């Protein structure tokens, strides 16, 4: 009898282990790492099913934060954690899934114990055909600028965006914009002009950029910045940055040093101007009628849609930094071993579609890396902007400087790859941290880097060096030499540009980083009217392009903050000329 009772108890216990988790109703919390730091959720479980997901806190930026609600709704509907993420917001999508998984674990449930629900396919809310004066493909900074300008010139406009959110690479950039003769330069007493900017861009690309295109960029950059400030209502910070390769400080900084400010304001302006945005819609083909581009074929949720342009089509699809095969096609060195800062939408679609119509491509082999990126994800490290303030140095594992910190991106990146482990270590002090404001502007990133052990804050140099295994004696000697250079006003090792500021008391900071693919200088050949040019040198009627989808402006290398100037200047030109039916 005792044996029978014991057996029954064992069976009951086993059954409870197998099924009890599914009966653990209640509300449970969990955390997961997103793009902007930790995501904290509260998950309600009823009858072994996900009944509700409440996001308590997160550090995701607008655009990426939208993914949290989208993925949460999908998990509730399917009663599954393994649902499709939001295209272009992979890290945010994975973060909310990880947080929900952790909350379920607190309830004693593993994702594979959830019983999947059948989810009815949503009905399409799209027609099969649309017509507008101007069709813009790509709703990043260039596309939105083009759409606004075309609409304000009297054209009806539809933007076709393959991602679930607008913004492209602009959204995840720092949003800084080079502009000669700006209000901030006047405030700081810096003398600058169009000719100096023109020469910097030309020289920065090893004189391989098209002088005519660069001239238009230089002559219109300030007007573009004023347009952003006064018409689009972009808020700029009350300071500038000194990007490597420029001969002078001229880079304006948007609110919070983030492209989010640009995209939010451009998007609002585009909608106010009457532009219609179709998201999750991938353009696949361009067609011509009577010798003019007037048709865009696209797909939405498996449905084919035809867009007809009465006056013109604008390609603003960005570069191909996230297309590994395309990178290797033009530059075999840029293979899968190199991480990328780019949006996953940067796959070169616009270039390929235009090539099918005979478009010419230029400079495709010139693919730029950004020197200070996350060693795990390839993401831009905005905390690293302390370097652009001239308030840090780059050292190797041996504790020695190896490059001018304000050199061109390609020069710094190559130098980093030659160091031990292919990484650099950025060093700065507390005074530099406070003066740069990077911790306040990018608190979530700072906290995440600390949590993952990619950034250390320590009271002494020895302690900071020990964290990464850096030679402390050499670093101390390096800092002493640098401080002497600051006192003398001359960097005898690397002739660093800008003001030399000596390092003082701790705490001290060291951040590890590595180069990652950042910008494709190559793309479609255009003229100064932003019209796409064929391999024969002729204009393709009705087809315009702006932004990173184009080439021949930056030559072999793009200087920092010139991309925003480029997308605004040529986006506006493309929009105006398309609206005019040029």
C-alpha positions as CSV (number, residue, x, y, z in Angstrom):
1,X,0.0,0.0,0.0
2,X,2.8,2.3,0.9
3,X,4.6,1.5,-2.3
4,X,1.4,2.2,-4.3
5,X,0.9,5.6,-2.5
6,X,4.5,6.5,-3.2
7,X,4.1,5.6,-6.9
8,X,1.0,7.8,-7.1
9,X,2.8,10.7,-5.5
10,X,5.7,10.3,-7.9
11,X,3.3,10.3,-10.9
12,X,1.5,13.4,-9.5
13,X,4.8,15.2,-9.0
14,X,6.0,14.3,-12.5
15,X,2.7,15.5,-14.0
16,X,3.0,18.8,-12.1
17,X,6.5,19.3,-13.4
18,X,5.3,18.6,-17.0
19,X,2.1,20.6,-16.9
20,X,2.2,22.9,-13.8
21,X,4.1,25.5,-15.8
22,X,1.2,25.9,-18.1
23,X,-1.1,26.5,-15.2
24,X,1.1,29.2,-13.6
25,X,-1.2,32.1,-14.2
26,X,-0.2,35.6,-13.1
27,X,1.9,38.6,-14.1
28,X,5.7,38.2,-14.4
29,X,8.6,40.5,-15.4
30,X,11.5,39.9,-17.7
31,X,14.3,41.8,-19.4
32,X,16.0,41.5,-22.8
33,X,18.8,43.5,-24.5
34,X,17.5,45.8,-27.4
35,X,19.3,48.2,-29.6
36,X,19.1,51.0,-27.1
37,X,19.7,49.0,-23.9
38,X,17.5,46.8,-21.7
39,X,13.8,46.3,-22.4
40,X,11.7,45.4,-19.4
41,X,8.3,43.8,-19.9
42,X,5.4,42.6,-17.8
43,X,3.7,39.5,-19.2
44,X,0.3,38.3,-18.1
45,X,-0.3,34.5,-18.3
46,X,-3.8,33.1,-18.3
47,X,-4.5,29.4,-18.7
48,X,-1.0,28.8,-19.9
49,X,-1.3,31.4,-22.6
50,X,0.2,34.9,-23.2
51,X,-2.7,37.2,-22.4
52,X,-0.9,40.5,-22.4
53,X,2.5,42.1,-22.8
54,X,3.2,45.5,-21.2
55,X,6.5,47.2,-21.9
56,X,7.6,48.9,-18.7
57,X,10.8,50.5,-19.9
58,X,13.1,50.6,-22.9
59,X,15.8,52.8,-24.5
60,X,14.7,52.2,-28.2
61,X,14.6,55.3,-30.4
62,X,11.4,56.2,-32.3
63,X,11.1,54.0,-35.3
64,X,12.7,51.1,-33.6
65,X,10.4,51.4,-30.6
66,X,7.5,50.8,-32.9
67,X,8.8,47.2,-33.3
68,X,8.1,46.5,-29.6
69,X,4.3,46.9,-30.0
70,X,4.2,45.1,-33.4
71,X,6.2,42.1,-32.1
72,X,4.3,42.0,-28.8
73,X,0.9,41.9,-30.7
74,X,2.2,39.1,-32.9
75,X,3.3,37.0,-29.9
76,X,0.0,37.4,-28.2
77,X,-2.0,36.6,-31.3
78,X,0.1,33.4,-32.0
79,X,0.8,32.5,-28.4
80,X,4.4,32.1,-29.5
81,X,7.6,33.8,-28.9
82,X,9.2,32.8,-32.2
83,X,7.3,35.2,-34.5
84,X,8.6,37.4,-37.3
85,X,10.5,40.4,-36.2
86,X,10.1,43.8,-37.7
87,X,12.3,44.3,-40.8
88,X,15.0,46.9,-40.1
89,X,14.5,46.6,-36.3
90,X,16.1,43.3,-35.7
91,X,17.8,44.2,-32.4
92,X,14.6,45.7,-31.0
93,X,12.6,42.7,-32.1
94,X,15.0,40.3,-30.6
95,X,15.1,42.3,-27.4
96,X,11.3,42.2,-26.8
97,X,11.3,38.5,-27.5
98,X,14.2,37.9,-25.0
99,X,12.3,39.9,-22.4
100,X,9.1,37.9,-22.9
101,X,11.1,34.7,-22.8
102,X,12.6,35.8,-19.4
103,X,9.1,36.7,-18.1
104,X,7.8,33.3,-19.1
105,X,10.7,31.6,-17.4
106,X,9.8,33.4,-14.2
107,X,6.4,31.7,-14.6
108,X,8.0,28.4,-15.1
109,X,7.2,28.3,-18.8
110,X,9.5,27.7,-21.7
111,X,8.5,29.0,-25.2
112,X,8.2,25.4,-26.6
113,X,5.5,24.6,-24.0
114,X,3.2,27.3,-25.5
115,X,0.4,26.0,-27.7
116,X,0.4,27.9,-31.0
117,X,-2.8,29.6,-32.1
118,X,-3.8,29.9,-35.7
119,X,-3.5,33.5,-36.9
120,X,-5.8,34.7,-39.6
121,X,-4.1,36.4,-42.5
122,X,-4.8,40.1,-42.4
123,X,-6.7,41.5,-45.4
124,X,-4.7,43.8,-47.6
125,X,-5.4,47.5,-47.3
126,X,-3.8,48.4,-50.6
127,X,-5.1,48.8,-54.1
128,X,-3.4,47.2,-57.0
129,X,-2.5,50.5,-58.7
130,X,-1.7,54.1,-57.7
131,X,-0.9,57.2,-59.7
132,X,0.9,60.4,-58.6
133,X,3.0,63.1,-60.2
134,X,6.1,61.9,-58.4
135,X,7.0,58.5,-57.0
136,X,9.8,58.4,-54.5
137,X,11.4,55.1,-53.7
138,X,12.9,55.1,-50.2
139,X,11.8,57.2,-47.2
140,X,15.1,58.0,-45.6
141,X,16.6,61.5,-45.4
142,X,17.0,61.9,-49.1
143,X,13.6,60.5,-50.0
144,X,11.8,62.6,-47.5
145,X,13.6,65.8,-48.6
146,X,12.7,65.0,-52.2
147,X,9.1,64.3,-51.3
148,X,8.7,67.6,-49.4
149,X,10.2,69.6,-52.1
150,X,8.2,68.0,-54.9
151,X,5.0,68.4,-52.9
152,X,5.8,72.1,-52.1
153,X,6.3,72.6,-55.9
154,X,2.7,71.5,-56.5
155,X,3.2,67.8,-57.3
156,X,1.3,64.9,-55.8
157,X,3.7,62.5,-54.2
158,X,3.8,58.8,-53.0
159,X,6.8,57.5,-51.1
160,X,7.4,53.7,-51.4
161,X,9.4,52.3,-48.5
162,X,10.2,48.6,-48.1
163,X,10.9,48.8,-44.4
164,X,8.3,49.0,-41.6
165,X,9.5,52.4,-40.5
166,X,10.9,55.5,-42.3
167,X,14.4,56.8,-41.8
168,X,16.9,54.4,-43.4
169,X,20.5,55.1,-42.4
170,X,19.7,58.7,-41.5
171,X,17.6,57.5,-38.6
172,X,20.5,55.5,-37.0
173,X,23.1,58.2,-37.8
174,X,24.3,61.0,-35.6
175,X,22.6,63.4,-38.0
176,X,25.5,65.9,-38.1
177,X,25.6,68.1,-41.2
178,X,28.6,70.0,-42.7
179,X,27.7,73.5,-43.7
180,X,30.2,76.3,-44.5
181,X,29.4,79.8,-43.1
182,X,26.8,78.6,-40.6
183,X,25.3,80.5,-37.7
184,X,27.3,78.3,-35.3
185,X,30.6,79.1,-37.0
186,X,29.7,82.8,-36.8
187,X,29.0,82.4,-33.1
188,X,32.4,80.7,-32.5
189,X,34.2,83.1,-34.7
190,X,35.2,80.5,-37.3
191,X,35.8,81.8,-40.8
192,X,34.7,79.4,-43.5
193,X,33.4,79.6,-47.0
194,X,32.1,77.5,-50.0
195,X,35.6,77.3,-51.6
196,X,37.2,75.8,-48.4
197,X,34.4,73.3,-48.1
198,X,34.6,72.4,-51.8
199,X,38.4,71.8,-51.5
200,X,38.0,69.7,-48.3
201,X,35.4,67.4,-50.0
202,X,37.5,67.1,-53.2
203,X,40.7,66.4,-51.3
204,X,39.0,64.1,-48.8
205,X,38.0,61.8,-51.7
206,X,41.5,61.9,-53.2
207,X,40.4,64.2,-56.0
208,X,38.3,61.5,-57.6
209,X,34.9,63.0,-57.0
210,X,33.1,64.9,-59.8
211,X,34.1,68.6,-59.3
212,X,30.7,69.8,-60.7
213,X,28.7,67.7,-58.3
214,X,30.9,68.7,-55.4
215,X,30.5,72.4,-56.4
216,X,26.7,72.1,-56.2
217,X,27.0,70.4,-52.8
218,X,29.3,73.1,-51.4
219,X,27.2,76.0,-52.8
220,X,23.9,74.6,-51.4
221,X,24.9,73.0,-48.1
222,X,24.3,76.1,-45.9
223,X,20.9,76.7,-47.6
224,X,20.0,73.1,-46.9
225,X,20.9,73.5,-43.2
226,X,18.8,76.7,-43.0
227,X,15.9,74.9,-44.7
228,X,16.1,72.2,-42.1
229,X,16.3,74.7,-39.2
230,X,13.7,77.3,-40.4
231,X,11.3,75.3,-42.6
232,X,11.4,71.7,-41.3
233,X,11.9,72.9,-37.7
234,X,14.8,70.7,-36.9
235,X,16.4,71.7,-33.6
236,X,20.2,72.0,-33.6
237,X,22.4,71.8,-30.6
238,X,24.4,74.9,-29.5
239,X,27.7,73.3,-30.5
240,X,29.5,71.8,-33.4
241,X,31.8,68.8,-34.0
242,X,35.1,68.6,-35.8
243,X,34.9,65.6,-38.1
244,X,38.1,64.0,-39.3
245,X,39.4,65.1,-42.7
246,X,37.8,68.6,-42.6
247,X,40.3,71.4,-42.3
248,X,38.0,73.3,-40.0
249,X,35.2,72.7,-37.5
250,X,31.9,73.0,-39.4
251,X,29.6,70.1,-38.5
252,X,26.2,71.1,-37.1
253,X,24.6,68.8,-34.5
254,X,20.9,68.0,-34.3
255,X,19.0,67.6,-31.0
256,X,20.6,64.8,-28.9
257,X,23.2,64.2,-31.6
258,X,20.8,61.9,-33.3
259,X,19.3,61.4,-36.8
260,X,16.0,60.7,-35.0
261,X,15.5,64.5,-34.8
262,X,15.9,64.9,-38.6
263,X,13.7,62.0,-39.5
264,X,10.9,62.9,-37.1
265,X,10.8,66.5,-38.4
266,X,11.2,65.5,-42.1
267,X,8.4,62.9,-41.8
268,X,6.1,65.4,-40.1
269,X,6.8,67.9,-42.8
270,X,6.3,65.4,-45.6
271,X,2.9,64.4,-44.2
272,X,1.9,68.0,-43.7
273,X,2.8,68.7,-47.4
274,X,0.4,66.0,-48.5
275,X,2.9,63.2,-49.4
276,X,1.6,59.7,-48.9
277,X,3.9,57.0,-47.5
278,X,3.4,53.3,-48.3
279,X,5.5,51.3,-45.8
280,X,6.4,47.6,-46.1
281,X,6.3,48.0,-49.8
282,X,9.3,46.8,-51.8
283,X,10.0,48.3,-55.2
284,X,11.2,45.6,-57.6
285,X,11.3,47.0,-61.1
286,X,11.3,50.3,-63.1
287,X,9.6,50.5,-66.5
288,X,9.6,53.1,-69.3
289,X,6.8,54.2,-71.6
290,X,7.5,56.3,-74.6
291,X,11.2,56.6,-73.6
292,X,10.5,57.9,-70.1
293,X,10.5,56.2,-66.7
294,X,7.0,56.3,-65.4
295,X,6.2,53.0,-63.8
296,X,7.4,51.3,-60.5
297,X,6.5,47.7,-59.8
298,X,6.4,46.8,-56.1
299,X,5.1,44.2,-53.7
300,X,3.2,44.5,-50.4
301,X,2.4,41.5,-48.3
302,X,2.7,39.2,-51.4
303,X,0.5,41.5,-53.5
304,X,1.9,43.2,-56.6
305,X,1.3,46.9,-56.9
306,X,1.9,49.2,-59.9
307,X,2.8,52.9,-59.3
308,X,2.5,55.3,-62.2
309,X,4.4,58.6,-62.1
310,X,3.1,61.4,-64.3
311,X,6.2,63.4,-64.0
312,X,9.1,61.5,-62.5
313,X,10.5,58.7,-60.3
314,X,13.1,59.4,-57.6
315,X,15.5,56.7,-56.3
316,X,16.5,57.3,-52.7
317,X,17.1,53.8,-51.7
318,X,20.5,54.2,-50.1
319,X,23.7,52.2,-50.5
320,X,24.5,48.5,-50.4
321,X,26.4,48.2,-47.1
322,X,24.1,45.4,-45.8
323,X,24.3,43.4,-49.0
324,X,27.3,41.2,-48.4
325,X,27.3,39.6,-51.9
326,X,27.1,42.9,-53.6
327,X,29.9,44.3,-51.4
328,X,32.1,41.3,-52.4
329,X,31.2,41.8,-56.0
330,X,32.8,45.2,-56.1
331,X,35.3,44.9,-53.3
332,X,36.2,41.4,-52.2
333,X,37.9,42.7,-49.0
334,X,34.5,43.8,-47.7
335,X,33.2,40.4,-46.9
336,X,31.1,38.8,-44.2
337,X,33.9,39.1,-41.6
338,X,33.3,42.9,-41.5
339,X,30.3,44.1,-39.5
340,X,28.1,46.9,-40.7
341,X,26.6,50.1,-39.2
342,X,23.9,50.2,-41.9
343,X,20.2,49.6,-41.8
344,X,19.3,46.1,-43.0
345,X,17.5,47.9,-45.8
346,X,20.7,49.1,-47.4
347,X,20.8,46.3,-50.0
348,X,21.4,48.2,-53.3
349,X,17.9,47.7,-54.7
350,X,17.7,51.0,-56.4
351,X,21.1,50.6,-58.1
352,X,20.1,47.2,-59.5
353,X,16.8,48.5,-60.8
354,X,18.4,51.4,-62.5
355,X,21.1,49.3,-64.0
356,X,18.4,47.2,-65.7
357,X,17.6,50.4,-67.6
358,X,21.2,51.0,-68.6
359,X,22.2,53.3,-65.8
360,X,25.9,53.9,-65.2
361,X,27.5,53.1,-61.8
362,X,30.7,54.7,-60.5
363,X,33.1,54.2,-57.6
364,X,31.5,51.0,-56.5
365,X,34.7,49.6,-55.1
366,X,35.1,52.4,-52.6
367,X,33.3,51.2,-49.4
368,X,34.1,53.2,-46.3
369,X,34.4,51.8,-42.7
370,X,33.7,53.9,-39.6
371,X,36.7,53.4,-37.2
372,X,34.9,53.3,-33.8
373,X,32.0,50.8,-33.8
374,X,30.7,48.2,-31.5
375,X,32.9,45.1,-31.6
376,X,29.9,42.7,-31.3
377,X,27.2,44.4,-33.4
378,X,29.0,46.9,-35.7
379,X,26.7,49.7,-34.5
380,X,27.9,53.2,-34.4
381,X,29.1,54.2,-30.9
382,X,27.8,57.7,-30.2
383,X,29.6,57.8,-26.9
384,X,32.7,57.8,-29.0
385,X,31.8,61.3,-30.2
386,X,34.0,62.5,-27.4
387,X,36.7,61.9,-30.1
388,X,35.1,64.5,-32.4
389,X,35.2,67.0,-29.6
390,X,39.0,66.5,-29.6
391,X,38.8,65.3,-26.1
392,X,40.2,61.7,-26.4
393,X,43.0,59.7,-27.8
394,X,43.1,56.3,-29.5
395,X,45.6,53.7,-28.2
396,X,46.3,50.1,-28.9
397,X,46.7,47.2,-26.4
398,X,50.3,48.3,-25.9
399,X,49.1,51.6,-24.6
400,X,50.4,53.7,-27.5
401,X,48.8,56.1,-29.9
402,X,49.0,55.0,-33.5
403,X,47.1,57.5,-35.6
404,X,45.8,61.1,-35.6
405,X,42.4,60.9,-33.9
406,X,40.9,63.5,-36.4
407,X,42.2,61.9,-39.5
408,X,40.0,60.6,-42.3
409,X,37.8,57.6,-41.5
410,X,39.5,55.3,-43.9
411,X,43.0,56.2,-42.6
412,X,42.0,55.6,-39.0
413,X,40.1,52.4,-39.9
414,X,43.1,51.0,-41.7
415,X,45.4,51.9,-38.8
416,X,43.1,50.1,-36.3
417,X,43.1,46.9,-38.4
418,X,46.9,46.9,-38.1
419,X,46.8,46.9,-34.2
420,X,46.7,43.9,-31.9
421,X,43.3,42.2,-32.2
422,X,42.1,44.7,-34.9
423,X,40.6,47.0,-32.2
424,X,41.4,50.4,-30.7
425,X,40.9,51.7,-27.2
426,X,39.5,55.2,-26.8
427,X,40.8,57.0,-23.6
428,X,39.4,60.1,-22.0
429,X,39.0,61.7,-18.5
430,X,36.1,62.9,-16.5
431,X,36.5,66.6,-17.6
432,X,36.3,65.4,-21.2
433,X,33.2,63.4,-20.4
434,X,31.5,66.4,-18.9
435,X,32.6,68.8,-21.6
436,X,31.5,66.5,-24.5
437,X,28.1,65.7,-23.0
438,X,28.1,62.3,-24.6
439,X,27.0,60.5,-21.4
440,X,23.9,62.7,-21.1
441,X,23.0,62.5,-24.8
442,X,23.5,58.8,-25.1
443,X,22.8,57.5,-21.6
444,X,21.2,54.2,-22.8
445,X,24.2,53.4,-25.0
446,X,26.6,54.3,-22.2
447,X,24.8,52.0,-19.7
448,X,24.7,49.2,-22.3
449,X,28.4,49.4,-23.0
450,X,29.2,49.4,-19.3
451,X,26.9,46.4,-18.8
452,X,28.5,44.4,-21.6
453,X,32.1,45.2,-20.6
454,X,32.9,47.3,-23.7
455,X,33.4,50.5,-21.7
456,X,35.0,50.9,-18.3
457,X,35.0,53.8,-15.8
458,X,37.7,53.6,-13.2
459,X,39.3,55.9,-10.6
460,X,42.8,55.3,-11.8
461,X,44.5,54.6,-15.2
462,X,45.9,51.4,-13.8
463,X,42.5,50.1,-12.9
464,X,41.0,51.1,-16.3
465,X,43.9,49.4,-18.1
466,X,43.7,46.3,-16.1
467,X,40.0,45.8,-17.2
468,X,41.1,45.4,-20.8
469,X,44.7,44.2,-20.3
470,X,46.3,47.4,-21.7
471,X,49.9,48.2,-20.8
472,X,49.3,50.7,-18.0
473,X,52.9,52.0,-17.9
474,X,52.9,52.8,-21.6
475,X,49.4,54.4,-21.4
476,X,50.6,56.7,-18.6
477,X,53.7,57.7,-20.6
478,X,51.5,58.3,-23.7
479,X,49.2,60.6,-21.7
480,X,52.2,62.5,-20.2
481,X,53.5,63.1,-23.7
482,X,50.1,64.2,-25.0
483,X,49.6,66.6,-22.0
484,X,53.0,68.2,-22.9
485,X,51.8,68.5,-26.5
486,X,48.7,70.3,-25.2
487,X,50.8,72.6,-23.1
488,X,53.1,73.4,-26.1
489,X,50.1,73.6,-28.6
490,X,51.6,71.1,-31.0
491,X,51.2,67.4,-31.4
492,X,54.7,66.2,-32.4
493,X,53.6,62.6,-33.1
494,X,50.5,62.9,-35.3
495,X,49.9,66.7,-35.7
496,X,46.4,66.4,-34.4
497,X,44.0,69.1,-35.6
498,X,41.9,71.3,-33.5
499,X,42.5,72.4,-29.9
500,X,44.7,70.1,-27.8
501,X,43.3,69.6,-24.3
502,X,45.3,68.0,-21.6
503,X,43.9,65.1,-19.5
504,X,43.5,65.7,-15.8
505,X,42.2,63.8,-12.8
506,X,40.0,60.7,-12.9
507,X,37.7,59.0,-13.1
508,X,39.1,57.7,-16.5
509,X,37.2,56.0,-19.3
510,X,38.4,53.4,-21.9
511,X,36.1,52.1,-24.6
512,X,37.0,49.3,-27.0
513,X,35.9,49.6,-30.7
514,X,36.5,48.3,-34.2
515,X,35.9,49.5,-37.7
516,X,32.6,48.5,-39.4
517,X,31.2,49.2,-42.9
518,X,29.5,52.6,-42.9
519,X,29.1,54.2,-46.3
520,X,29.2,53.2,-50.0
521,X,30.8,56.0,-52.0
522,X,29.8,54.2,-55.2
523,X,26.4,54.3,-56.9
524,X,24.4,55.7,-59.8
525,X,26.0,58.4,-61.9
526,X,23.9,61.6,-61.8
527,X,24.3,65.1,-63.2
528,X,23.9,68.3,-61.3
529,X,20.1,68.1,-61.8
530,X,20.1,64.8,-60.0
531,X,19.1,63.0,-63.3
532,X,20.4,59.4,-63.7
533,X,23.0,58.9,-66.5
534,X,23.3,55.9,-68.8
535,X,26.5,54.0,-69.6
536,X,26.5,55.9,-72.8
537,X,26.5,59.3,-71.0
538,X,22.8,60.2,-71.8
539,X,20.1,61.2,-69.3
540,X,17.5,58.6,-68.5
541,X,14.3,60.7,-68.9
542,X,12.0,60.7,-65.8
543,X,14.6,59.1,-63.5
544,X,16.3,61.0,-60.6
545,X,18.4,59.9,-57.7
546,X,19.7,61.3,-54.5
547,X,21.7,60.2,-51.4
548,X,23.8,57.1,-51.0
549,X,22.3,55.4,-54.0
550,X,24.4,57.8,-56.1
551,X,28.2,57.9,-56.6
552,X,30.9,60.3,-57.9
553,X,30.5,62.9,-55.2
554,X,32.7,61.7,-52.4
555,X,35.4,59.9,-54.5
556,X,37.3,57.4,-52.6
557,X,36.3,58.5,-49.1
558,X,33.4,60.5,-47.6
559,X,34.2,63.0,-44.9
560,X,32.1,62.8,-41.7
561,X,28.8,64.9,-41.8
562,X,29.0,65.3,-45.6
563,X,26.3,62.6,-46.1
564,X,23.6,64.7,-44.5
565,X,24.6,67.7,-46.6
566,X,24.5,65.4,-49.6
567,X,21.1,63.9,-49.0
568,X,19.5,67.3,-48.2
569,X,21.0,69.1,-51.2
570,X,20.4,66.5,-53.8
571,X,17.1,65.3,-52.3
572,X,15.8,68.9,-52.8
573,X,17.2,69.2,-56.3
574,X,15.7,65.8,-57.3
575,X,12.3,66.8,-55.8
576,X,12.2,70.1,-57.6
577,X,13.2,68.7,-61.0
578,X,10.9,65.7,-60.8
579,X,8.0,68.0,-59.9
580,X,8.8,70.1,-62.9
581,X,8.8,67.0,-65.2
582,X,12.3,67.8,-66.3
